[in-house]
Amino acid sequence: MNHFKLKKSIIVTALSCLMLLTMALQALSQENLTMKPDFGIKLSVEQLTSGMKHHFFGYIGQCQTIPWNASGRYVLGLEIDIIDRLPTIEEFATVILVDTHQDNRIIRLDKCHAWNPQQGTMFYWNPLKSETQFFFNDRDIKTGKVFTVLYDIEKKKRVREYIFEDTPVGNSGVAADGSTFLAINYGRLARLRLVTGYLGALDWSKDEIAPENDGIFIVDIRTGKKRLLVSYCQLEKEIKKRKAQLDHTGLFINHTLWNRDSDRVYFFVRAGWSGKSAEERGDKVNTPFSINADGTGLTLHEQFIGGHPEWDENNILIGREGNKQIYYDVEKKKIVGQMGTPKMFPKPEGDISLSPSGEWFVNGYADKNRNYYAVYRRSDGAFVRSKGIDKGAYSGDIRIDPAPRWKRTNDAILIPGIAENKTRQMFVIRVITTGESPKGN
């Protein structure tokens, strides 16, 4: 009997070891999926920043939000002391450059009081002077008023501040032609969905659920003049045409996305995303709209294509329907195609970004405490997935989203991650072309 038990124990142990070995091999295979050159491309990952302070860029690389300057020498970023809670209004982030020509030396430029762990401070290099000038948001810590800064790294100073005393707004997207930037009320966002705003920022429209004097503004970069592109009042009227009994507690706007031609904006109107009770939240609203840069053509889109769409060329958006990565025609208001397969993009709702050339696409998505990146070459369907990058267990308002951002040369992607010393740092995925992709992959 003892012999039988011993034999059974040995068999069970052997089977357990075999199962663990199989799981380990499967995990290893997943980690290194198409790190081999079989698909014509491979990826390498390297850590860009280091040290005991945390370093990050911020937002998704939608609409060509590029961290590198024109020559590719400098990468924009923020340096902060804490990542386990939201910052107070007094806690600043240091605006930095990473000098990739000098062993990734950190150059500290300025201080910023308008930032959060998910979005950063809405960095954009100035498209008309992308070698030396960039935008970031800041605020007056006494009044809480948010404004946008234009900084010049040659002059080592702020060359302009876009301050609007009556309607203090901050940049939410710079047009690719460098003519204008979109601006929104980050105090309203902090009140109605904290992860998207700046804690403690002034919200001048807080007394109205759909104000006439708030919405999306458009600011002329050269003259500094602003105009209201579309108001919350207009948007509510459009939504109520389809839902007359709408009962919300306050509209806010997310993801003001310029198209590549700088003549159209796609965005989301939302409500009911915060509040402890159903009464506090009211009806939930999550409605996509588009509008022309001149204020005409306001369109409500009934087809929802996910919360993180990205502009392709012309009138096409890349988004999600079910488990598919799809193309959506804004003019026709319908899905017109599919990219790749669900196997390639298991989470099409992830943070997505199209390279400046339009040839490369990346989908960043989370699985447990790691971020993965699926990279796709549109010309021939070549595909590769990165190894998992540690993102820590941070969640909610302090989460570390995948947020991939392409380099101008279309061969590198800036991403966030947790380093071995448990600090948040910037990493770079290099996209290495190894040959032509075999047909059918």
C-alpha positions as CSV (number, residue, x, y, z in Angstrom):
1,M,0.0,0.0,0.0
2,N,2.8,2.4,0.9
3,H,4.6,1.4,-2.3
4,F,1.4,2.2,-4.2
5,K,1.1,5.6,-2.5
6,L,4.7,6.4,-3.2
7,K,4.3,5.5,-6.9
8,K,1.1,7.6,-7.1
9,S,2.9,10.5,-5.5
10,I,5.7,10.3,-8.0
11,I,3.3,10.2,-10.9
12,V,1.3,13.2,-9.6
13,T,4.5,15.1,-9.0
14,A,5.8,14.3,-12.5
15,L,2.5,15.4,-14.0
16,S,2.5,18.6,-12.0
17,C,6.1,19.4,-13.2
18,L,5.1,18.6,-16.8
19,M,2.1,20.9,-16.5
20,L,4.2,23.7,-15.0
21,L,6.8,23.2,-17.7
22,T,4.2,23.4,-20.4
23,M,2.7,26.5,-19.0
24,A,6.2,28.1,-18.7
25,L,6.9,27.2,-22.4
26,Q,3.6,28.7,-23.4
27,A,4.2,31.9,-21.5
28,L,7.7,32.1,-23.0
29,S,6.2,31.6,-26.4
30,Q,3.7,34.4,-25.7
31,E,6.4,36.7,-24.4
32,N,8.5,36.2,-27.5
33,L,5.7,36.0,-30.1
34,T,7.3,37.0,-33.4
35,M,10.4,38.3,-31.7
36,K,11.7,35.9,-34.4
37,P,12.2,37.5,-37.9
38,D,9.7,35.1,-39.5
39,F,7.2,37.9,-40.0
40,G,9.6,40.4,-41.5
41,I,9.8,42.5,-38.4
42,K,11.0,42.2,-34.8
43,L,11.0,44.3,-31.7
44,S,13.5,45.3,-29.1
45,V,12.7,47.1,-25.8
46,E,15.1,49.4,-24.0
47,Q,14.8,51.6,-20.9
48,L,15.2,55.3,-21.8
49,T,15.1,57.0,-18.4
50,S,16.4,55.8,-14.9
51,G,17.0,57.0,-11.4
52,M,14.9,57.2,-8.2
53,K,12.5,59.8,-9.5
54,H,9.7,58.9,-11.9
55,H,9.7,59.9,-15.6
56,F,6.9,59.8,-18.1
57,F,5.4,61.5,-21.2
58,G,1.7,61.1,-20.7
59,Y,-1.0,60.8,-23.3
60,I,-1.7,58.3,-26.1
61,G,0.0,59.0,-29.4
62,Q,-3.3,59.8,-31.1
63,C,-3.3,62.4,-33.9
64,Q,0.5,62.4,-34.1
65,T,1.3,63.3,-30.5
66,I,5.0,62.7,-30.9
67,P,7.4,62.8,-27.9
68,W,10.6,63.3,-30.1
69,N,11.6,66.7,-31.5
70,A,12.1,67.1,-35.3
71,S,15.7,65.7,-35.3
72,G,14.9,62.9,-32.9
73,R,17.5,64.1,-30.4
74,Y,15.2,65.1,-27.6
75,V,12.3,63.3,-25.9
76,L,9.9,65.4,-23.8
77,G,8.8,64.2,-20.4
78,L,7.8,65.0,-16.8
79,E,9.9,64.2,-13.7
80,I,7.8,63.6,-10.5
81,D,8.3,62.3,-7.0
82,I,5.1,60.3,-6.4
83,I,2.9,57.9,-8.5
84,D,0.7,56.3,-5.9
85,R,-1.8,59.2,-5.6
86,L,-3.0,62.2,-7.5
87,P,-0.9,65.4,-7.1
88,T,-2.2,68.4,-5.1
89,I,-2.3,71.8,-6.8
90,E,0.9,72.8,-5.1
91,E,2.9,69.7,-6.3
92,F,4.6,70.5,-9.5
93,A,6.1,68.2,-12.1
94,T,9.5,69.1,-13.7
95,V,9.4,69.5,-17.4
96,I,12.4,67.7,-18.9
97,L,14.2,66.8,-22.1
98,V,16.0,63.4,-22.5
99,D,19.1,64.0,-24.6
100,T,19.5,60.8,-26.6
101,H,22.8,62.1,-28.0
102,Q,24.3,62.4,-24.5
103,D,23.6,59.0,-22.9
104,N,20.0,59.9,-22.2
105,R,21.0,62.8,-19.9
106,I,18.0,64.6,-18.3
107,I,17.8,68.3,-18.9
108,R,15.4,70.1,-16.5
109,L,13.6,73.1,-18.1
110,D,10.6,74.3,-16.2
111,K,7.9,73.5,-13.6
112,C,4.3,72.5,-14.4
113,H,1.3,72.6,-12.1
114,A,-1.3,71.2,-14.6
115,W,-0.7,67.4,-15.0
116,N,-2.0,64.0,-13.9
117,P,-0.5,60.5,-14.0
118,Q,-2.6,59.3,-16.9
119,Q,-2.4,62.2,-19.4
120,G,0.6,64.1,-18.3
121,T,0.4,67.7,-19.3
122,M,-0.7,67.3,-23.0
123,F,2.7,67.8,-24.5
124,Y,2.9,68.7,-28.2
125,W,5.9,69.9,-30.2
126,N,4.9,73.0,-32.2
127,P,4.4,71.6,-35.7
128,L,5.8,74.9,-37.2
129,K,9.0,74.7,-35.0
130,S,9.2,71.1,-34.0
131,E,12.9,71.2,-33.4
132,T,12.9,73.7,-30.6
133,Q,9.3,74.6,-29.4
134,F,6.7,72.7,-27.5
135,F,3.4,73.2,-25.7
136,F,2.4,72.1,-22.2
137,N,-0.4,73.1,-19.7
138,D,0.2,75.0,-16.5
139,R,-2.0,76.8,-14.0
140,D,-1.8,79.6,-11.4
141,I,-1.7,77.9,-8.1
142,K,-3.4,80.8,-6.3
143,T,-6.5,81.0,-8.6
144,G,-6.5,77.5,-10.0
145,K,-6.8,78.9,-13.6
146,V,-5.3,76.6,-16.3
147,F,-3.5,78.0,-19.3
148,T,-1.1,76.8,-22.1
149,V,2.6,77.5,-22.4
150,L,4.7,77.6,-25.5
151,Y,8.4,76.9,-24.5
152,D,11.5,77.4,-26.6
153,I,14.5,75.2,-25.8
154,E,17.0,77.4,-27.6
155,K,15.9,80.5,-25.7
156,K,15.4,78.4,-22.5
157,K,12.3,80.2,-21.6
158,R,8.5,80.4,-22.1
159,V,7.9,82.5,-25.3
160,R,4.2,82.7,-24.9
161,E,1.4,81.9,-22.4
162,Y,-2.2,81.5,-23.7
163,I,-4.1,82.9,-20.7
164,F,-7.9,83.5,-20.8
165,E,-9.1,85.0,-17.5
166,D,-12.8,84.5,-18.2
167,T,-12.6,81.0,-19.5
168,P,-9.3,79.4,-18.3
169,V,-8.7,76.5,-20.6
170,G,-5.8,74.3,-21.5
171,N,-4.5,72.6,-24.7
172,S,-6.3,69.3,-25.6
173,G,-4.8,68.8,-29.1
174,V,-2.6,70.8,-31.5
175,A,-3.6,70.8,-35.2
176,A,-1.0,69.0,-37.4
177,D,-0.6,72.1,-39.6
178,G,0.4,74.2,-36.5
179,S,-2.3,76.8,-37.0
180,T,-4.4,76.2,-33.9
181,F,-4.9,74.1,-30.8
182,L,-8.1,72.9,-29.2
183,A,-8.7,73.8,-25.6
184,I,-11.1,72.6,-22.8
185,N,-12.0,73.2,-19.2
186,Y,-9.8,70.8,-17.2
187,G,-11.5,71.9,-14.0
188,R,-14.8,70.6,-15.3
189,L,-13.1,67.4,-16.2
190,A,-11.6,67.0,-12.8
191,R,-15.0,67.4,-11.2
192,L,-16.9,65.1,-13.5
193,R,-14.2,62.5,-14.3
194,L,-11.1,63.1,-12.2
195,V,-8.7,60.9,-14.2
196,T,-9.0,63.3,-17.2
197,G,-8.6,66.6,-15.3
198,Y,-6.3,68.5,-13.0
199,L,-7.3,68.2,-9.3
200,G,-8.2,71.6,-7.9
201,A,-8.3,73.4,-11.2
202,L,-10.9,76.2,-11.4
203,D,-14.2,75.2,-13.0
204,W,-16.0,78.3,-14.0
205,S,-19.0,76.5,-15.5
206,K,-19.7,74.2,-12.5
207,D,-23.2,75.7,-11.9
208,E,-24.6,74.5,-15.2
209,I,-25.0,71.0,-16.6
210,A,-24.8,72.1,-20.2
211,P,-23.4,75.7,-20.3
212,E,-23.5,78.0,-23.3
213,N,-20.1,79.5,-22.5
214,D,-18.1,76.2,-22.2
215,G,-17.3,73.3,-24.5
216,I,-14.4,73.0,-27.0
217,F,-12.5,76.2,-27.8
218,I,-10.1,76.7,-30.7
219,V,-7.1,78.9,-30.2
220,D,-5.1,80.6,-33.0
221,I,-1.5,79.9,-32.1
222,R,-0.1,83.0,-33.9
223,T,-2.6,85.6,-32.7
224,G,-3.6,84.0,-29.4
225,K,-7.3,84.6,-30.1
226,K,-9.8,82.0,-29.2
227,R,-13.4,81.2,-30.1
228,L,-15.9,78.7,-28.9
229,L,-16.0,75.9,-31.5
230,V,-19.0,74.1,-30.0
231,S,-20.8,74.5,-26.6
232,Y,-22.2,72.0,-24.2
233,C,-25.6,73.6,-24.8
234,Q,-25.4,72.8,-28.5
235,L,-24.3,69.3,-27.8
236,E,-27.1,68.6,-25.3
237,K,-29.7,69.8,-27.8
238,E,-28.3,67.3,-30.4
239,I,-28.4,64.4,-27.9
240,K,-31.9,65.2,-26.8
241,K,-33.1,64.9,-30.4
242,R,-32.6,61.2,-29.9
243,K,-33.2,60.9,-26.1
244,A,-35.7,63.6,-25.2
245,Q,-35.9,62.5,-21.5
246,L,-32.2,62.7,-20.9
247,D,-31.5,63.4,-17.2
248,H,-27.8,63.9,-16.6
249,T,-25.8,65.7,-13.9
250,G,-23.3,67.5,-16.2
251,L,-21.7,67.0,-19.6
252,F,-18.0,66.9,-20.1
253,I,-15.8,66.3,-23.2
254,N,-13.0,63.7,-23.7
255,H,-10.5,63.0,-26.5
256,T,-10.6,66.1,-28.8
257,L,-9.0,64.5,-31.8
258,W,-7.8,66.5,-34.8
259,N,-7.7,64.7,-38.2
260,R,-4.5,64.7,-40.2
261,D,-5.7,67.4,-42.5
262,S,-6.4,69.8,-39.5
263,D,-10.0,70.5,-40.7
264,R,-12.1,68.2,-38.6
265,V,-12.4,67.1,-35.0
266,Y,-13.8,63.9,-33.5
267,F,-14.6,63.9,-29.8
268,F,-16.8,62.3,-27.0
269,V,-19.5,64.0,-25.0
270,R,-20.0,62.2,-21.7
271,A,-21.9,62.4,-18.4
272,G,-22.6,60.1,-15.4
273,W,-19.1,58.8,-14.9
274,S,-18.7,59.9,-11.3
275,G,-20.9,59.9,-8.2
276,K,-21.4,57.5,-5.4
277,S,-25.1,56.9,-6.2
278,A,-27.2,56.6,-9.3
279,E,-28.9,59.9,-8.4
280,E,-25.6,61.7,-8.2
281,R,-24.5,60.2,-11.5
282,G,-27.7,60.7,-13.5
283,D,-28.0,59.2,-16.9
284,K,-24.8,57.9,-18.5
285,V,-23.8,59.6,-21.7
286,N,-21.1,58.5,-24.0
287,T,-21.8,60.0,-27.4
288,P,-19.3,60.6,-30.3
289,F,-19.5,63.7,-32.3
290,S,-17.5,65.3,-35.2
291,I,-17.3,68.9,-36.3
292,N,-15.5,70.9,-38.9
293,A,-12.8,73.3,-37.8
294,D,-14.9,76.3,-38.9
295,G,-17.7,75.2,-36.6
296,T,-20.0,73.7,-39.3
297,G,-21.0,70.1,-39.8
298,L,-21.7,69.2,-36.2
299,T,-22.6,65.5,-36.4
300,L,-23.7,63.0,-33.8
301,H,-22.4,59.5,-34.5
302,E,-24.7,56.7,-33.4
303,Q,-22.1,54.1,-34.3
304,F,-19.8,53.7,-31.2
305,I,-16.3,52.6,-32.3
306,G,-14.7,52.4,-28.8
307,G,-13.3,55.0,-26.5
308,H,-9.8,55.3,-28.1
309,P,-10.2,55.8,-31.8
310,E,-7.4,57.2,-34.0
311,W,-7.5,59.1,-37.3
312,D,-6.4,57.4,-40.5
313,E,-6.1,59.4,-43.7
314,N,-8.9,61.5,-45.0
315,N,-12.3,60.8,-43.4
316,I,-11.4,57.4,-41.9
317,L,-11.1,56.6,-38.2
318,I,-9.6,53.4,-36.8
319,G,-11.6,52.0,-33.9
320,R,-13.3,48.9,-32.5
321,E,-16.5,46.9,-33.1
322,G,-16.9,43.9,-30.9
323,N,-13.5,42.0,-31.1
324,K,-12.5,43.6,-34.4
325,Q,-10.1,46.5,-35.2
326,I,-12.1,48.4,-37.8
327,Y,-12.2,51.4,-40.1
328,Y,-15.0,53.9,-39.8
329,D,-16.0,56.5,-42.4
330,V,-17.0,59.7,-40.7
331,E,-18.7,61.0,-43.8
332,K,-20.7,57.9,-44.5
333,K,-21.2,57.2,-40.8
334,K,-20.5,53.5,-41.2
335,I,-17.8,50.8,-40.8
336,V,-16.0,50.3,-44.1
337,G,-13.3,47.7,-43.3
338,Q,-11.3,45.7,-40.8
339,M,-7.6,45.7,-39.9
340,G,-5.9,42.5,-39.1
341,T,-7.6,39.8,-37.1
342,P,-8.9,39.4,-33.5
343,K,-5.9,37.0,-32.9
344,M,-3.6,39.9,-33.8
345,F,-5.5,42.4,-31.7
346,P,-7.1,40.6,-28.8
347,K,-8.1,43.9,-27.2
348,P,-9.0,46.3,-30.0
349,E,-10.2,48.8,-27.4
350,G,-6.6,49.3,-26.3
351,D,-4.6,52.5,-26.7
352,I,-3.9,52.7,-30.5
353,S,-1.6,54.9,-32.6
354,L,-0.9,55.2,-36.3
355,S,2.6,56.1,-37.3
356,P,3.3,59.5,-39.0
357,S,3.7,57.8,-42.4
358,G,0.5,55.8,-41.9
359,E,2.4,52.6,-42.7
360,W,2.6,51.3,-39.1
361,F,-0.1,50.7,-36.5
362,V,0.3,49.8,-32.8
363,N,-2.3,48.6,-30.3
364,G,-1.2,48.8,-26.7
365,Y,-3.3,46.7,-24.2
366,A,-3.1,45.5,-20.6
367,D,-3.1,42.0,-19.3
368,K,-3.0,41.8,-15.5
369,N,0.0,44.0,-14.5
370,R,1.7,44.1,-17.8
371,N,1.2,46.1,-21.1
372,Y,1.7,44.4,-24.5
373,Y,2.1,46.1,-27.9
374,A,0.8,44.6,-31.1
375,V,2.6,46.2,-34.1
376,Y,1.2,45.8,-37.6
377,R,2.6,46.8,-41.0
378,R,-0.4,47.8,-43.2
379,S,1.4,47.4,-46.5
380,D,1.7,43.6,-46.3
381,G,0.1,42.6,-43.0
382,A,3.4,41.8,-41.2
383,F,2.7,41.5,-37.5
384,V,4.7,41.3,-34.2
385,R,3.8,41.5,-30.5
386,S,6.1,42.8,-27.8
387,K,7.0,41.1,-24.6
388,G,5.0,42.2,-21.5
389,I,6.1,45.5,-19.9
390,D,5.5,45.8,-16.2
391,K,3.0,48.5,-15.4
392,G,2.6,47.9,-11.7
393,A,-0.7,47.4,-9.9
394,Y,-1.8,51.1,-10.2
395,S,-5.4,51.5,-11.3
396,G,-8.2,54.0,-11.5
397,D,-7.2,57.6,-11.5
398,I,-3.5,56.8,-11.2
399,R,-3.3,53.9,-13.7
400,I,-0.5,53.5,-16.1
401,D,-2.1,53.1,-19.5
402,P,-0.1,51.5,-22.5
403,A,-0.1,54.9,-24.3
404,P,2.2,54.1,-27.3
405,R,3.7,57.1,-29.2
406,W,5.5,56.9,-32.5
407,K,8.8,58.5,-33.4
408,R,8.8,60.7,-36.6
409,T,11.0,58.1,-38.3
410,N,8.3,55.5,-37.9
411,D,10.7,53.0,-36.3
412,A,10.4,53.5,-32.6
413,I,7.6,53.8,-30.0
414,L,7.8,55.5,-26.6
415,I,5.9,53.6,-23.9
416,P,5.7,53.7,-20.0
417,G,6.7,51.0,-17.7
418,I,8.0,50.1,-14.2
419,A,11.7,49.7,-13.9
420,E,13.5,47.1,-11.7
421,N,13.8,49.6,-8.9
422,K,10.0,50.1,-9.0
423,T,10.1,53.6,-10.4
424,R,8.0,54.6,-13.4
425,Q,10.2,55.2,-16.4
426,M,10.1,55.7,-20.1
427,F,10.9,52.8,-22.4
428,V,11.4,52.6,-26.2
429,I,10.3,49.8,-28.5
430,R,12.5,49.7,-31.6
431,V,10.8,48.3,-34.7
432,I,13.4,46.4,-36.7
433,T,12.7,45.4,-40.3
434,T,14.2,42.1,-41.1
435,G,12.7,41.3,-44.5
436,E,9.5,40.8,-46.4
437,S,6.5,39.2,-44.6
438,P,5.4,35.8,-46.0
439,K,2.0,36.0,-47.6
440,G,-0.9,35.1,-45.3
441,N,0.7,36.2,-42.0
